[in-house]
């Protein structure tokens, strides 16, 4: 399995979260659904499930390393009322507890009241991102689009992204409710608006199994 992730930058774990779906949905029941992405904080119930000793976290340890912990979580909730698209890009920020001036870290931003910073790219290359699907995502319900292997190109300049996608091709990450997709965090990805809009909830979680330098601390979820 690790070989597949290293080569393409993505792999699907069929039904890996099926037994936890009801609990995850309940934990997110009061989360607003009127925004493109809802950044989660102080989600103790989720942190227990997703952490190193939790049912899902234990599975992700194979990819992120023993003791890897969730360091950021975002709920994407598309529907017929909230249906959006996202251009090709790489995720380039992490969430931390407090600002410290450490060489290579910056610029700093505040997103939904939470502190984020762009780290040196090698930090992102050591991370793993998962997407837990709470609803079915067939081709017409806006599956994540990835450029397989693009995580091996390092930091891709904005003006080079289209060329990288052209070289790597495009793969649609369809899923059933309960499936987990595991990604190399730097993979180039995008999302179209749903062709046939309906509920499409995805819990995206970043994992890291190492400490940050210079006194910086992961925020956790």
Secondary structure as UniProt FT lines:
FT   HELIX           2..8
FT   STRAND          10..13
FT   TURN            14..17
FT   HELIX           18..20
FT   HELIX           21..27
FT   TURN            28..30
FT   STRAND          37..39
FT   HELIX           44..50
FT   TURN            52..53
FT   HELIX           55..64
FT   TURN            66..67
FT   STRAND          69..78
FT   STRAND          86..89
FT   STRAND          94..96
FT   TURN            103..104
FT   STRAND          108..111
FT   TURN            112..113
FT   STRAND          114..117
FT   HELIX           121..125
FT   STRAND          128..133
FT   HELIX           139..141
FT   STRAND          144..146
FT   TURN            148..149
FT   HELIX           150..153
FT   HELIX           158..160
FT   HELIX           161..168
FT   STRAND          171..173
FT   TURN            177..178
FT   STRAND          180..184
FT   TURN            185..186
FT   STRAND          189..191
FT   STRAND          200..208
FT   TURN            214..215
//
